[in-house]
Amino acid sequence: MKNRSKAVALAAIGLSTALALAGCGSSSDETDAAVTSQSETSTPEADEAEADDLQTPNDSTPDVEQEATPSAPAPTESQSEGSGELEVDKGLLSVEVTLPAELISLGEDTPPTEEDLKEAIAEEGSDVEVTLNDDGSATYRMSRGEYNQILEDIRDSTGEYIQEVIDESPGVFESVTFSDDIRDFEMVVDRQAFESNMGAQFVYIGLAFQGIFYQAFADIPVGDQYVVVRTIDSSTGEEFYTYDSREEQ
């Protein structure tokens, strides 16, 4: 995080981890590398599906459901029983998300107070409600429409993070694509430039954070959360390295 207020603001809307590595930057049109998202209409309740089309992070994302009004009550779902993991609780018209303490204070010397979080929400113009729990975790209550929009925002932040990496490593990346569920990535790179640039290789860690946070927020069970990054040599088309977050645990 670049400063305290921005860190609190991101935590306040439930995006602290997803945007922490993005450095609060924005995508640039001045690079030759392509950052694309394989995107399709998606809601937290939808089955996983692979998208056919590619889009840049600055393109408009699919319309999201603003308010669900089911004809019959739906069961409440919870992903985690402990405060050490992100929890998602879905009601009829609202969603509760509990972020563990380590995410709330990510990159900070001292954790934010509940007042800090509420002030940040007010600055963002959001209707999200927040309660700081005794164990340091924070519970956010929001409409389903806002919850779906946050998922879209995480996808956007993934593209922004990738674009920053590309801009900071000119001549290394030719293109980067990722699936709508932020699980599968493909990077086409200049192999020699990539292997000689240690900073560029840290992209695996950043992509893993982006993908795992999105999947947790989307209520994918912990055991099913993972990120795979395939690295392709632009001159030969060879896949010379595959990063799998499951092998890093």
Contacts in CASP RR format, 6 or more apart in sequence:
PFRMAT RR
TARGET T0000
AUTHOR 0000-0000-0000
METHOD contacts of the structure
MODEL  1
MKNRSKAVALAAIGLSTALALAGCGSSSDETDAAVTSQSETSTPEADEAE
ADDLQTPNDSTPDVEQEATPSAPAPTESQSEGSGELEVDKGLLSVEVTLP
AELISLGEDTPPTEEDLKEAIAEEGSDVEVTLNDDGSATYRMSRGEYNQI
LEDIRDSTGEYIQEVIDESPGVFESVTFSDDIRDFEMVVDRQAFESNMGA
QFVYIGLAFQGIFYQAFADIPVGDQYVVVRTIDSSTGEEFYTYDSREEQ
1 7 0 8 1.000
1 10 0 8 1.000
1 20 0 8 1.000
1 23 0 8 1.000
1 24 0 8 1.000
1 106 0 8 1.000
1 107 0 8 1.000
1 108 0 8 1.000
2 23 0 8 1.000
2 24 0 8 1.000
4 108 0 8 1.000
5 120 0 8 1.000
5 123 0 8 1.000
6 24 0 8 1.000
7 16 0 8 1.000
7 20 0 8 1.000
7 106 0 8 1.000
7 107 0 8 1.000
7 108 0 8 1.000
7 112 0 8 1.000
8 112 0 8 1.000
8 116 0 8 1.000
8 117 0 8 1.000
8 119 0 8 1.000
8 120 0 8 1.000
9 120 0 8 1.000
9 123 0 8 1.000
9 124 0 8 1.000
10 16 0 8 1.000
10 19 0 8 1.000
10 20 0 8 1.000
11 99 0 8 1.000
11 103 0 8 1.000
11 104 0 8 1.000
11 106 0 8 1.000
11 112 0 8 1.000
11 117 0 8 1.000
11 120 0 8 1.000
11 138 0 8 1.000
12 117 0 8 1.000
12 118 0 8 1.000
12 120 0 8 1.000
12 121 0 8 1.000
12 124 0 8 1.000
12 126 0 8 1.000
12 128 0 8 1.000
12 130 0 8 1.000
12 140 0 8 1.000
13 120 0 8 1.000
13 121 0 8 1.000
13 124 0 8 1.000
13 126 0 8 1.000
13 128 0 8 1.000
13 140 0 8 1.000
13 150 0 8 1.000
13 153 0 8 1.000
14 97 0 8 1.000
14 99 0 8 1.000
14 128 0 8 1.000
14 140 0 8 1.000
14 150 0 8 1.000
14 217 0 8 1.000
15 150 0 8 1.000
15 153 0 8 1.000
15 154 0 8 1.000
15 157 0 8 1.000
16 99 0 8 1.000
16 103 0 8 1.000
16 104 0 8 1.000
16 106 0 8 1.000
17 103 0 8 1.000
17 106 0 8 1.000
17 209 0 8 1.000
17 213 0 8 1.000
18 154 0 8 1.000
18 157 0 8 1.000
18 158 0 8 1.000
18 209 0 8 1.000
18 210 0 8 1.000
18 211 0 8 1.000
18 213 0 8 1.000
18 214 0 8 1.000
18 217 0 8 1.000
19 157 0 8 1.000
20 106 0 8 1.000
20 107 0 8 1.000
20 209 0 8 1.000
21 161 0 8 1.000
21 205 0 8 1.000
21 206 0 8 1.000
21 209 0 8 1.000
21 210 0 8 1.000
22 157 0 8 1.000
22 158 0 8 1.000
22 160 0 8 1.000
22 161 0 8 1.000
22 164 0 8 1.000
23 161 0 8 1.000
23 164 0 8 1.000
25 160 0 8 1.000
25 164 0 8 1.000
26 160 0 8 1.000
26 163 0 8 1.000
27 35 0 8 1.000
27 56 0 8 1.000
27 57 0 8 1.000
27 58 0 8 1.000
27 159 0 8 1.000
27 160 0 8 1.000
27 163 0 8 1.000
28 163 0 8 1.000
28 167 0 8 1.000
29 58 0 8 1.000
30 167 0 8 1.000
31 163 0 8 1.000
31 166 0 8 1.000
31 167 0 8 1.000
31 170 0 8 1.000
32 171 0 8 1.000
32 174 0 8 1.000
33 166 0 8 1.000
33 171 0 8 1.000
33 173 0 8 1.000
33 174 0 8 1.000
33 175 0 8 1.000
33 176 0 8 1.000
34 56 0 8 1.000
34 174 0 8 1.000
34 175 0 8 1.000
34 176 0 8 1.000
34 177 0 8 1.000
35 56 0 8 1.000
35 57 0 8 1.000
35 159 0 8 1.000
35 162 0 8 1.000
35 163 0 8 1.000
35 166 0 8 1.000
35 175 0 8 1.000
35 176 0 8 1.000
35 177 0 8 1.000
36 54 0 8 1.000
36 55 0 8 1.000
36 56 0 8 1.000
36 57 0 8 1.000
36 175 0 8 1.000
36 176 0 8 1.000
36 177 0 8 1.000
36 178 0 8 1.000
37 54 0 8 1.000
37 55 0 8 1.000
37 56 0 8 1.000
37 57 0 8 1.000
37 155 0 8 1.000
37 158 0 8 1.000
37 159 0 8 1.000
37 177 0 8 1.000
37 178 0 8 1.000
37 179 0 8 1.000
37 180 0 8 1.000
38 50 0 8 1.000
38 51 0 8 1.000
38 52 0 8 1.000
38 53 0 8 1.000
38 54 0 8 1.000
38 177 0 8 1.000
38 178 0 8 1.000
38 179 0 8 1.000
38 180 0 8 1.000
39 51 0 8 1.000
39 53 0 8 1.000
39 54 0 8 1.000
39 55 0 8 1.000
39 61 0 8 1.000
39 62 0 8 1.000
39 155 0 8 1.000
39 180 0 8 1.000
40 49 0 8 1.000
40 51 0 8 1.000
40 52 0 8 1.000
40 53 0 8 1.000
40 62 0 8 1.000
40 180 0 8 1.000
41 62 0 8 1.000
41 63 0 8 1.000
41 64 0 8 1.000
42 49 0 8 1.000
42 62 0 8 1.000
42 64 0 8 1.000
42 151 0 8 1.000
42 180 0 8 1.000
42 181 0 8 1.000
43 64 0 8 1.000
43 65 0 8 1.000
43 148 0 8 1.000
44 88 0 8 1.000
44 90 0 8 1.000
44 95 0 8 1.000
44 147 0 8 1.000
44 148 0 8 1.000
44 151 0 8 1.000
44 218 0 8 1.000
44 219 0 8 1.000
45 90 0 8 1.000
48 181 0 8 1.000
49 180 0 8 1.000
50 179 0 8 1.000
50 180 0 8 1.000
51 179 0 8 1.000
51 180 0 8 1.000
54 177 0 8 1.000
55 61 0 8 1.000
57 156 0 8 1.000
57 158 0 8 1.000
57 159 0 8 1.000
57 160 0 8 1.000
57 162 0 8 1.000
57 163 0 8 1.000
61 152 0 8 1.000
61 155 0 8 1.000
61 156 0 8 1.000
64 145 0 8 1.000
64 148 0 8 1.000
64 149 0 8 1.000
64 151 0 8 1.000
64 152 0 8 1.000
65 144 0 8 1.000
65 145 0 8 1.000
65 148 0 8 1.000
66 144 0 8 1.000
66 145 0 8 1.000
66 148 0 8 1.000
67 93 0 8 1.000
67 143 0 8 1.000
67 144 0 8 1.000
67 145 0 8 1.000
68 92 0 8 1.000
68 93 0 8 1.000
68 144 0 8 1.000
68 145 0 8 1.000
69 92 0 8 1.000
69 93 0 8 1.000
70 92 0 8 1.000
73 92 0 8 1.000
74 90 0 8 1.000
74 91 0 8 1.000
74 92 0 8 1.000
76 89 0 8 1.000
76 90 0 8 1.000
76 91 0 8 1.000
77 88 0 8 1.000
77 89 0 8 1.000
77 90 0 8 1.000
77 219 0 8 1.000
78 87 0 8 1.000
78 88 0 8 1.000
78 89 0 8 1.000
79 85 0 8 1.000
79 86 0 8 1.000
79 87 0 8 1.000
79 88 0 8 1.000
79 216 0 8 1.000
79 219 0 8 1.000
79 221 0 8 1.000
79 222 0 8 1.000
80 86 0 8 1.000
80 87 0 8 1.000
80 98 0 8 1.000
80 222 0 8 1.000
83 98 0 8 1.000
83 100 0 8 1.000
83 101 0 8 1.000
83 133 0 8 1.000
83 135 0 8 1.000
83 136 0 8 1.000
83 137 0 8 1.000
84 100 0 8 1.000
84 101 0 8 1.000
84 102 0 8 1.000
84 137 0 8 1.000
85 100 0 8 1.000
85 216 0 8 1.000
85 222 0 8 1.000
86 97 0 8 1.000
86 98 0 8 1.000
86 99 0 8 1.000
86 100 0 8 1.000
86 103 0 8 1.000
86 213 0 8 1.000
86 216 0 8 1.000
86 217 0 8 1.000
87 96 0 8 1.000
87 97 0 8 1.000
87 98 0 8 1.000
88 95 0 8 1.000
88 96 0 8 1.000
88 97 0 8 1.000
88 216 0 8 1.000
88 217 0 8 1.000
88 218 0 8 1.000
88 219 0 8 1.000
89 95 0 8 1.000
89 96 0 8 1.000
89 97 0 8 1.000
89 98 0 8 1.000
90 96 0 8 1.000
90 144 0 8 1.000
90 219 0 8 1.000
93 143 0 8 1.000
93 144 0 8 1.000
94 141 0 8 1.000
94 142 0 8 1.000
94 143 0 8 1.000
94 144 0 8 1.000
95 141 0 8 1.000
95 142 0 8 1.000
95 143 0 8 1.000
95 144 0 8 1.000
95 147 0 8 1.000
96 139 0 8 1.000
96 140 0 8 1.000
96 141 0 8 1.000
97 139 0 8 1.000
97 140 0 8 1.000
97 142 0 8 1.000
97 147 0 8 1.000
97 217 0 8 1.000
98 133 0 8 1.000
98 137 0 8 1.000
98 138 0 8 1.000
98 139 0 8 1.000
98 140 0 8 1.000
99 137 0 8 1.000
99 138 0 8 1.000
99 140 0 8 1.000
100 136 0 8 1.000
100 137 0 8 1.000
101 111 0 8 1.000
101 135 0 8 1.000
101 136 0 8 1.000
101 137 0 8 1.000
104 111 0 8 1.000
104 112 0 8 1.000
104 117 0 8 1.000
104 136 0 8 1.000
104 137 0 8 1.000
104 138 0 8 1.000
105 111 0 8 1.000
105 112 0 8 1.000
111 136 0 8 1.000
112 120 0 8 1.000
113 132 0 8 1.000
114 130 0 8 1.000
114 131 0 8 1.000
114 132 0 8 1.000
114 138 0 8 1.000
117 130 0 8 1.000
117 132 0 8 1.000
117 138 0 8 1.000
118 130 0 8 1.000
121 128 0 8 1.000
121 129 0 8 1.000
121 130 0 8 1.000
126 142 0 8 1.000
126 146 0 8 1.000
127 142 0 8 1.000
127 143 0 8 1.000
127 146 0 8 1.000
128 140 0 8 1.000
128 141 0 8 1.000
128 142 0 8 1.000
128 146 0 8 1.000
129 140 0 8 1.000
129 141 0 8 1.000
129 142 0 8 1.000
130 138 0 8 1.000
130 139 0 8 1.000
130 140 0 8 1.000
130 141 0 8 1.000
131 138 0 8 1.000
131 139 0 8 1.000
132 138 0 8 1.000
133 139 0 8 1.000
142 150 0 8 1.000
150 217 0 8 1.000
151 214 0 8 1.000
151 217 0 8 1.000
151 218 0 8 1.000
154 182 0 8 1.000
154 210 0 8 1.000
154 213 0 8 1.000
154 214 0 8 1.000
154 217 0 8 1.000
155 180 0 8 1.000
155 182 0 8 1.000
155 214 0 8 1.000
157 210 0 8 1.000
158 178 0 8 1.000
158 182 0 8 1.000
158 207 0 8 1.000
158 210 0 8 1.000
158 211 0 8 1.000
158 214 0 8 1.000
159 178 0 8 1.000
161 206 0 8 1.000
161 207 0 8 1.000
161 210 0 8 1.000
162 176 0 8 1.000
162 178 0 8 1.000
162 203 0 8 1.000
162 207 0 8 1.000
165 173 0 8 1.000
165 200 0 8 1.000
165 203 0 8 1.000
166 172 0 8 1.000
166 173 0 8 1.000
166 176 0 8 1.000
169 193 0 8 1.000
169 197 0 8 1.000
169 199 0 8 1.000
169 200 0 8 1.000
171 190 0 8 1.000
171 193 0 8 1.000
172 189 0 8 1.000
172 190 0 8 1.000
172 193 0 8 1.000
172 194 0 8 1.000
172 197 0 8 1.000
172 200 0 8 1.000
173 187 0 8 1.000
173 188 0 8 1.000
173 189 0 8 1.000
173 190 0 8 1.000
173 194 0 8 1.000
173 200 0 8 1.000
174 188 0 8 1.000
174 189 0 8 1.000
174 190 0 8 1.000
174 234 0 8 1.000
175 186 0 8 1.000
175 187 0 8 1.000
175 188 0 8 1.000
176 185 0 8 1.000
176 186 0 8 1.000
176 187 0 8 1.000
176 188 0 8 1.000
177 185 0 8 1.000
177 186 0 8 1.000
178 184 0 8 1.000
178 185 0 8 1.000
178 186 0 8 1.000
178 207 0 8 1.000
179 185 0 8 1.000
181 214 0 8 1.000
181 215 0 8 1.000
181 218 0 8 1.000
181 220 0 8 1.000
182 210 0 8 1.000
182 211 0 8 1.000
182 214 0 8 1.000
182 215 0 8 1.000
182 227 0 8 1.000
183 211 0 8 1.000
183 215 0 8 1.000
183 226 0 8 1.000
183 227 0 8 1.000
183 228 0 8 1.000
184 227 0 8 1.000
184 228 0 8 1.000
184 230 0 8 1.000
185 207 0 8 1.000
185 227 0 8 1.000
185 228 0 8 1.000
185 229 0 8 1.000
185 230 0 8 1.000
186 229 0 8 1.000
186 230 0 8 1.000
186 232 0 8 1.000
187 203 0 8 1.000
187 229 0 8 1.000
187 230 0 8 1.000
187 231 0 8 1.000
187 232 0 8 1.000
188 232 0 8 1.000
188 234 0 8 1.000
188 237 0 8 1.000
189 200 0 8 1.000
189 231 0 8 1.000
189 232 0 8 1.000
189 233 0 8 1.000
189 234 0 8 1.000
190 234 0 8 1.000
190 235 0 8 1.000
191 233 0 8 1.000
191 234 0 8 1.000
191 235 0 8 1.000
191 236 0 8 1.000
191 240 0 8 1.000
193 200 0 8 1.000
194 200 0 8 1.000
194 201 0 8 1.000
194 231 0 8 1.000
195 201 0 8 1.000
203 229 0 8 1.000
204 229 0 8 1.000
204 243 0 8 1.000
207 227 0 8 1.000
207 229 0 8 1.000
207 243 0 8 1.000
208 227 0 8 1.000
208 229 0 8 1.000
208 243 0 8 1.000
208 245 0 8 1.000
208 248 0 8 1.000
210 227 0 8 1.000
211 225 0 8 1.000
211 227 0 8 1.000
212 225 0 8 1.000
212 226 0 8 1.000
212 227 0 8 1.000
212 245 0 8 1.000
215 224 0 8 1.000
215 225 0 8 1.000
216 222 0 8 1.000
216 225 0 8 1.000
226 244 0 8 1.000
226 245 0 8 1.000
226 246 0 8 1.000
227 243 0 8 1.000
227 244 0 8 1.000
227 245 0 8 1.000
228 242 0 8 1.000
228 243 0 8 1.000
228 244 0 8 1.000
228 245 0 8 1.000
229 242 0 8 1.000
229 243 0 8 1.000
230 239 0 8 1.000
230 242 0 8 1.000
231 239 0 8 1.000
231 240 0 8 1.000
231 241 0 8 1.000
231 242 0 8 1.000
231 243 0 8 1.000
232 238 0 8 1.000
232 239 0 8 1.000
232 240 0 8 1.000
233 239 0 8 1.000
233 240 0 8 1.000
END
